[in-house]
Amino acid sequence: MASRIRWRWTPMGFLARSPSAVPFFFGSLAASSLVAVAFFWLFVSSFHRPGSAVVGCRPDGEGSWSIGVYYGKSPFSLSPIELHAINNANNSAWPIANPVITCASPSNAGYPSNFVANPFLYVQDSILYLFFESKSSIRIKGDIGVARSFDHGGTWEFLGIALEEHWHLSYPFVFSYQNQIYMMPEGYKKGELRLYRALNFPLKWTLEKVLIRKPLIDASLIQYDGYFWLFASDFTRFGTKKNAELEIWYSSSPLGPWKQHPRNPIYRSDRSLGARNGGKPFIYEGSLYRLGQDCSGTYGRRVRIYKVEILNKEEFKEIPVELGIEEPKKGRNTWNGIRYHHLDVQQLPSRKWIAFMDGDRVPSGDSTTRLLLGCMFSQLLILLIVFIGFLVGAVNHIFSPNCCGILSRRNESSWLRTHPQINLRVWRYLAGMNRYGSSIRARVNPRTCFGKLVLIFLALVGISLVCISVNFLLGGNGAEEGYMFGGQYSQFTMITMTYEARLWNLKLYVKHYSRCESVREILVVWNKGKPPREDEFDSAVPVRIRVEEHNSLNNRFKVDPLIKTRAVLELDDDIMMTCNDIERGFRVWRENPDRLVGFYPRLIDGSPLKYRNERYARRKNSYNVILTGAAFMDNEYAFKKYSSDEAKEGREFVDGSFNCEDLLMNFLYSNSSLERTVEYVHPAWVIDTSKLSTTAISRNTQVHYGIRTNCLSKFSALYGHLPSKWKFASRPDGWDR
């Protein structure tokens, strides 16, 4: 017999009092909420990015644009700054990596910004000045910011906002003419193309004149064949013609007057043709080149380059040519992995070429899309909970049709009482719901084993929906980004040691970690068997295989002059963790480049010393060793130290026991410093894939720990004691909890 339901009126509606029917329904909702909270703290909160401005760098529906620098011998052989091994003496890691200017640059200087884009370079006395759009996170419009570099684009100082108006500004085309410096920014919302002149370069400008009274966007000009030519687009177009229109204007002076080309508009129908300008036109080997935006699929998807074959007052013809810049392969995990829509190419006084590109890791409107998806999955979760309520009978009691009659009897002046037709419809609807609920329960009885399995399956589906909803609503842009330190990004080399029996594991390893933003190269130390070909791997970065003559654990730390980064991450091929955890470890190492920074802490103590697991260290709330099977280190310092004569006897002991190379590295570090030598970073989750096969190196834990205890005795006799103990959870960011 169904439990008796009593109803009472509250300002929020009706409450049901039931001794047993309702708890499961609301319990499911509570459980799902707890899962959401747990998911948030475990995954989403771990993506907290230190160093970001409090007000700036917020999610923006227009994207997360930033700016990178490229170098080359020609405008068609450009490569990013990280491939040129540029070192900053004030930086704790080299090479400097893109992006070199982000929203943090103006935000940290007191000008909150959500993104930076549309870079234009102006060179004065070998000093680089870069003008760009900075979208104000307070006024929600574009201003023109400017930064300065004294080292050819490696490091930048944000100087301030050079130009702001009451309307949106972008695309700050800067040029000189007759010993004056001018800026021609986009300001289409004003309905005019305006020209500004520098009063006190680079921060003070005045309006010189209105060039064209028309809402033109991305206007670029160049002097060619006796005239000044202006390329721009009319932004009043709609539908498929928007971002697909190009006009040409010409004049004998950049100050005007300007005349329209008779063939205007040159383009007006296909957004993939690069009609909208994507940077400053340039001349190379006597030919004129124009940069345009491929806006197919999303705004600013790619930069396209065209060689202008005919340009005069009657005709215009251009053909596409190869840009010569390698496409990013890491998707959202790269600063320009989804789209890049602007490139400013110039030749420096040194005759070398430099280029500035803006890029984004999300498509246009991505934040809106993720919000809609999050809401959609939340609605599915609610429907699932209601469906579970039908199965267990809770919904029958909560939405009992008798409630309508109870309502009418208890409140004679109720709204339903005065609208009987609505009352009848509600009663019929609830009665239908009850019939369907009874039918479902007849097929799936929650008290049977089959019914319980169905409920368990639905609960798992509900947990999945919670995780997906929280990820879309609170998980940012879905990217696992690098962490800035000292105003810059850098890269590291991953090193793993393996052999032929673990090839399947290695392929999974390379595919996953090559997509992490700061990984530059993966070095595979091949200890035994026939090595694979480098093209066998699905990798977003170069993979290099170093075949060793002898199977030795010491090969892990062999000096390798081909490594192109200061930082290396030694990571066993059977360890899988998130790119975000890897990036956090790299950030911590950049703060402490003289230490071993890793993910597996140990506490070595006792008399004699005894090797124990992480649980022991946690119980004692301290650690003094970091296992180098998952640790960052300075490859020059660490590898030279390990290969030195001082470490010779220790290396021989490692070969004899085929174990303990990581402990030896810890002793060598502690022997050469009186300061702290280890730092721990707690990963969100770790999977040991060797447990899924028979290829684990140390499956017998007791024997393995016994060998390591013997190693401790040997190394302490050779190199002295390990450093003092360090407490967990001592970092302000909580990354070592």
Backbone hydrogen bonds, N-H to C=O, Kabsch-Sander energy under -0.5 kcal/mol:
donor,donor_aa,acceptor,acceptor_aa,energy
6,R,17,R,-1.3
8,R,15,L,-1.3
10,T,13,G,-2.8
13,G,10,T,-2.1
15,L,8,R,-1.8
17,R,6,R,-2.1
18,S,16,A,-0.6
25,F,22,V,-0.8
26,F,22,V,-1.7
27,G,23,P,-2.9
28,S,24,F,-2.4
29,L,25,F,-1.4
30,A,26,F,-2.4
31,A,27,G,-2.8
32,S,28,S,-2.4
33,S,29,L,-2.0
34,L,30,A,-2.4
35,V,31,A,-2.4
36,A,32,S,-2.2
37,V,33,S,-2.4
38,A,34,L,-2.7
39,F,35,V,-2.8
40,F,36,A,-2.4
41,W,37,V,-2.5
42,L,38,A,-2.4
43,F,39,F,-2.6
44,V,39,F,-1.0
45,S,40,F,-3.3
47,F,44,V,-1.9
48,H,45,S,-1.4
52,S,49,R,-1.0
57,C,113,S,-3.9
63,G,60,D,-1.8
66,S,359,G,-2.0
67,I,101,I,-2.9
68,G,357,M,-3.1
70,Y,355,A,-2.8
71,Y,79,S,-2.5
72,G,353,W,-1.7
77,S,74,S,-1.6
79,S,71,Y,-2.5
81,I,69,V,-1.6
83,L,80,P,-1.7
84,H,81,I,-1.9
85,A,82,E,-0.7
86,I,81,I,-0.7
89,A,87,N,-0.6
91,N,88,N,-2.3
96,I,86,I,-2.2
97,A,489,Y,-2.2
100,V,67,I,-1.7
101,I,67,I,-1.9
105,S,102,T,-1.4
107,S,103,C,-1.9
108,N,104,A,-2.8
109,A,105,S,-0.6
110,G,107,S,-1.6
111,Y,106,P,-2.8
114,N,135,K,-2.7
115,F,135,K,-0.5
116,V,65,W,-1.8
117,A,133,E,-1.9
120,F,131,F,-2.8
122,Y,129,Y,-2.7
124,Q,127,I,-2.4
127,I,124,Q,-1.7
128,L,149,S,-2.2
129,Y,122,Y,-2.4
129,Y,127,I,-0.5
130,L,147,A,-2.7
131,F,120,F,-3.0
131,F,129,Y,-0.6
132,F,145,G,-2.1
133,E,117,A,-2.6
134,S,143,D,-3.0
135,K,115,F,-2.2
136,S,134,S,-0.7
136,S,141,K,-2.8
137,S,112,P,-1.3
140,I,136,S,-1.2
143,D,134,S,-2.1
144,I,163,L,-2.8
145,G,132,F,-2.7
145,G,143,D,-0.7
146,V,160,G,-1.9
147,A,130,L,-2.1
148,R,157,E,-2.5
149,S,128,L,-2.3
154,G,151,D,-0.9
157,E,148,R,-2.6
158,F,156,W,-0.5
159,L,146,V,-2.4
159,L,157,E,-0.5
160,G,146,V,-1.2
162,A,144,I,-2.3
162,A,160,G,-0.7
163,L,144,I,-1.6
165,E,167,W,-0.6
169,L,142,G,-1.6
170,S,186,E,-1.5
173,F,171,Y,-1.8
173,F,184,M,-1.0
174,V,172,P,-0.7
175,F,182,Y,-2.2
177,Y,180,Q,-2.7
180,Q,177,Y,-1.0
182,Y,175,F,-3.5
183,M,196,Y,-2.6
184,M,173,F,-2.9
186,E,170,S,-3.3
187,G,216,L,-0.5
190,K,187,G,-2.2
191,G,188,Y,-1.4
192,E,187,G,-0.8
193,L,212,I,-2.8
194,R,192,E,-0.7
195,L,209,K,-2.6
196,Y,183,M,-3.0
197,R,206,T,-3.0
198,A,181,I,-2.7
199,L,204,K,-2.4
200,N,204,K,-1.8
203,L,200,N,-1.1
204,K,200,N,-1.7
205,W,203,L,-0.5
206,T,197,R,-2.6
208,E,195,L,-2.8
209,K,195,L,-1.5
211,L,193,L,-2.4
211,L,209,K,-0.6
212,I,193,L,-1.2
214,K,212,I,-1.8
216,L,214,K,-2.5
217,I,233,S,-2.6
220,S,231,F,-2.7
222,I,229,W,-1.8
224,Y,222,I,-0.5
224,Y,227,Y,-3.0
227,Y,224,Y,-1.5
228,F,251,S,-3.2
229,W,222,I,-3.0
229,W,227,Y,-0.5
230,L,249,W,-3.1
231,F,220,S,-3.3
231,F,229,W,-0.5
232,A,247,E,-2.1
233,S,217,I,-1.6
235,F,215,P,-2.0
235,F,233,S,-0.6
237,R,234,D,-0.8
241,K,238,F,-1.6
242,K,239,G,-1.4
244,A,241,K,-1.9
246,L,267,Y,-1.9
247,E,232,A,-3.5
249,W,230,L,-2.5
250,Y,259,K,-2.3
251,S,228,F,-1.9
256,G,253,S,-1.8
259,K,250,Y,-2.4
261,H,248,I,-2.6
264,N,261,H,-1.9
266,I,246,L,-2.4
267,Y,246,L,-0.8
269,S,244,A,-0.6
271,R,269,S,-0.6
273,L,270,D,-1.4
274,G,271,R,-0.7
274,G,293,Q,-0.6
276,R,243,N,-0.7
278,G,291,L,-2.3
282,F,289,Y,-1.8
284,Y,287,S,-2.4
287,S,284,Y,-1.8
288,L,308,V,-0.6
289,Y,282,F,-2.7
290,R,306,Y,-2.5
292,G,304,R,-3.1
293,Q,276,R,-2.9
294,D,292,G,-0.5
294,D,302,R,-3.0
295,C,271,R,-2.7
295,C,293,Q,-0.9
298,T,296,S,-1.7
301,R,294,D,-1.2
301,R,298,T,-1.0
302,R,294,D,-1.3
304,R,292,G,-3.4
305,I,321,V,-0.6
306,Y,290,R,-2.7
307,K,319,I,-3.1
308,V,288,L,-2.9
308,V,306,Y,-0.6
309,E,307,K,-0.7
309,E,317,K,-1.9
310,I,317,K,-2.0
312,N,315,E,-2.3
317,K,310,I,-2.5
319,I,307,K,-2.3
321,V,305,I,-2.4
333,N,330,K,-1.9
334,T,331,G,-2.0
337,G,334,T,-1.9
338,I,360,D,-1.9
339,R,360,D,-1.7
340,Y,301,R,-0.9
342,H,358,D,-0.6
343,L,278,G,-2.6
344,D,356,F,-2.2
345,V,343,L,-0.6
346,Q,354,I,-2.7
348,L,346,Q,-0.5
348,L,352,K,-3.2
351,R,348,L,-2.4
353,W,72,G,-2.6
354,I,346,Q,-2.9
355,A,70,Y,-2.3
356,F,344,D,-1.8
357,M,68,G,-2.3
358,D,342,H,-1.4
359,G,66,S,-2.3
360,D,339,R,-2.7
365,G,61,G,-2.6
366,D,363,P,-1.7
369,T,365,G,-2.0
370,R,366,D,-2.7
371,L,367,S,-1.8
372,L,368,T,-2.3
373,L,369,T,-2.5
374,G,370,R,-2.4
375,C,371,L,-2.4
376,M,372,L,-2.4
377,F,373,L,-2.5
378,S,374,G,-1.7
379,Q,375,C,-2.2
380,L,376,M,-2.0
381,L,377,F,-1.9
382,I,378,S,-2.0
383,L,379,Q,-2.4
384,L,380,L,-2.2
385,I,381,L,-2.3
386,V,382,I,-2.3
387,F,383,L,-2.3
388,I,384,L,-2.5
389,G,385,I,-2.2
390,F,386,V,-1.8
391,L,387,F,-1.9
392,V,388,I,-2.0
393,G,389,G,-0.8
393,G,390,F,-0.6
394,A,389,G,-1.2
395,V,389,G,-1.1
397,H,393,G,-1.1
398,I,394,A,-2.3
399,F,395,V,-2.8
400,S,397,H,-1.0
403,C,400,S,-2.1
404,C,401,P,-1.4
405,G,401,P,-0.7
406,I,402,N,-2.8
407,L,403,C,-2.7
408,S,404,C,-2.2
409,R,405,G,-2.4
410,R,406,I,-2.3
411,N,407,L,-1.7
414,S,411,N,-1.8
418,T,414,S,-1.5
419,H,415,W,-0.5
419,H,416,L,-0.6
422,I,419,H,-0.8
423,N,419,H,-1.8
424,L,420,P,-2.5
425,R,421,Q,-1.8
426,V,422,I,-2.6
427,W,423,N,-2.4
428,R,424,L,-2.6
429,Y,425,R,-2.5
430,L,426,V,-2.6
431,A,427,W,-2.5
432,G,428,R,-2.3
433,M,429,Y,-2.1
434,N,430,L,-2.3
435,R,431,A,-2.2
436,Y,432,G,-2.5
437,G,433,M,-2.6
438,S,434,N,-2.7
439,S,435,R,-2.4
440,I,436,Y,-2.6
441,R,437,G,-2.5
442,A,438,S,-1.9
443,R,439,S,-1.3
444,V,440,I,-2.7
445,N,443,R,-0.5
448,T,445,N,-1.9
451,G,445,N,-0.6
452,K,448,T,-2.3
453,L,449,C,-2.3
454,V,450,F,-2.2
455,L,451,G,-2.2
456,I,452,K,-2.5
457,F,453,L,-2.6
458,L,454,V,-2.7
459,A,455,L,-2.3
460,L,456,I,-2.2
461,V,457,F,-2.3
462,G,458,L,-2.4
463,I,459,A,-2.4
464,S,460,L,-2.3
465,L,461,V,-2.4
466,V,462,G,-2.2
467,C,463,I,-2.4
468,I,464,S,-2.6
469,S,465,L,-2.6
470,V,466,V,-2.8
471,N,467,C,-2.3
472,F,468,I,-2.3
473,L,469,S,-2.7
474,L,470,V,-3.0
475,G,470,V,-0.5
475,G,471,N,-1.5
478,G,475,G,-1.1
481,E,479,A,-0.7
485,F,488,Q,-2.6
488,Q,485,F,-1.3
489,Y,97,A,-0.7
491,Q,95,P,-0.6
492,F,518,S,-2.4
493,T,567,A,-2.0
494,M,521,E,-2.6
495,I,569,L,-2.7
496,T,523,L,-2.3
498,T,525,V,-2.3
500,E,528,K,-1.6
502,R,499,Y,-1.9
503,L,500,E,-1.4
506,L,502,R,-2.1
507,K,503,L,-2.2
508,L,504,W,-1.4
509,Y,505,N,-2.2
510,V,506,L,-2.8
511,K,507,K,-2.1
512,H,508,L,-1.9
513,Y,509,Y,-2.6
514,S,510,V,-2.0
515,R,512,H,-1.2
516,C,513,Y,-1.6
517,E,480,E,-0.7
519,V,516,C,-1.3
520,R,492,F,-2.8
520,R,518,S,-0.5
521,E,492,F,-0.7
522,I,542,P,-2.2
523,L,494,M,-3.6
523,L,521,E,-0.5
524,V,522,I,-0.6
524,V,544,R,-3.2
525,V,496,T,-3.2
525,V,523,L,-0.6
526,W,524,V,-0.9
526,W,546,R,-2.3
527,N,498,T,-2.8
527,N,525,V,-0.8
536,E,533,R,-1.6
537,F,534,E,-1.0
539,S,537,F,-1.2
544,R,522,I,-2.6
546,R,524,V,-3.1
546,R,544,R,-0.6
547,V,545,I,-0.7
548,E,526,W,-2.8
552,S,550,H,-1.2
555,N,552,S,-1.3
556,R,553,L,-1.3
557,F,554,N,-1.4
558,K,555,N,-1.4
563,I,560,D,-1.6
566,R,94,W,-2.3
567,A,94,W,-0.5
567,A,491,Q,-0.5
568,V,633,M,-2.1
569,L,493,T,-2.8
570,E,568,V,-0.6
570,E,631,A,-2.5
571,L,495,I,-2.5
571,L,569,L,-0.7
572,D,629,G,-2.9
575,I,572,D,-1.6
576,M,574,D,-0.5
576,M,687,I,-2.3
578,T,685,W,-0.5
582,I,578,T,-1.7
583,E,579,C,-2.8
584,R,580,N,-2.2
585,G,581,D,-2.2
586,F,582,I,-2.1
587,R,583,E,-2.2
588,V,584,R,-2.4
589,W,585,G,-2.3
590,R,586,F,-2.2
591,E,587,R,-1.4
592,N,588,V,-1.3
595,R,592,N,-1.8
596,L,677,T,-2.7
597,V,595,R,-0.6
597,V,632,F,-1.8
598,G,596,L,-0.5
598,G,679,E,-2.2
599,F,630,A,-1.8
602,R,625,V,-2.1
604,I,602,R,-0.6
605,D,603,L,-0.7
605,D,610,K,-0.6
610,K,605,D,-1.7
616,Y,613,N,-0.5
617,A,613,N,-1.2
618,R,614,E,-2.8
619,R,615,R,-2.3
620,K,616,Y,-1.9
621,N,617,A,-0.7
622,S,617,A,-1.9
623,Y,726,W,-1.9
624,N,602,R,-2.4
625,V,602,R,-1.8
627,L,600,Y,-2.4
630,A,627,L,-1.2
631,A,570,E,-2.1
631,A,628,T,-0.6
632,F,597,V,-3.8
633,M,568,V,-2.0
635,N,566,R,-2.5
635,N,633,M,-0.7
638,A,634,D,-3.1
639,F,635,N,-1.6
640,K,636,E,-1.3
641,K,637,Y,-2.2
642,Y,638,A,-2.4
643,S,639,F,-1.9
644,S,641,K,-0.8
647,A,644,S,-0.7
648,K,645,D,-1.5
651,R,647,A,-2.6
652,E,648,K,-2.1
653,F,649,E,-1.8
654,V,650,G,-2.0
655,D,651,R,-2.2
656,G,652,E,-2.0
657,S,653,F,-2.1
658,F,654,V,-1.7
659,N,654,V,-1.0
664,L,660,C,-2.1
665,M,661,E,-1.7
666,N,662,D,-1.7
667,F,663,L,-2.2
668,L,664,L,-2.4
669,Y,665,M,-2.2
670,S,666,N,-2.4
671,N,667,F,-2.0
672,S,668,L,-0.8
672,S,669,Y,-0.9
673,S,670,S,-0.8
679,E,596,L,-2.3
681,V,598,G,-2.4
682,H,735,W,-3.8
687,I,576,M,-2.5
689,T,574,D,-2.0
689,T,687,I,-0.9
690,S,574,D,-0.6
691,K,688,D,-1.3
692,L,689,T,-1.6
693,S,690,S,-1.6
701,T,699,R,-1.1
704,H,700,N,-2.4
705,Y,701,T,-2.9
706,G,702,Q,-2.0
707,I,703,V,-2.2
708,R,704,H,-1.9
709,T,705,Y,-1.9
710,N,706,G,-1.7
711,C,707,I,-1.9
712,L,708,R,-2.1
713,S,709,T,-1.6
714,K,710,N,-1.9
715,F,711,C,-3.1
716,S,712,L,-2.3
717,A,713,S,-1.3
718,L,714,K,-1.6
719,Y,715,F,-3.4
720,G,716,S,-1.4
726,W,623,Y,-2.4
729,A,736,D,-2.2
734,G,731,R,-1.2
737,R,734,G,-1.3
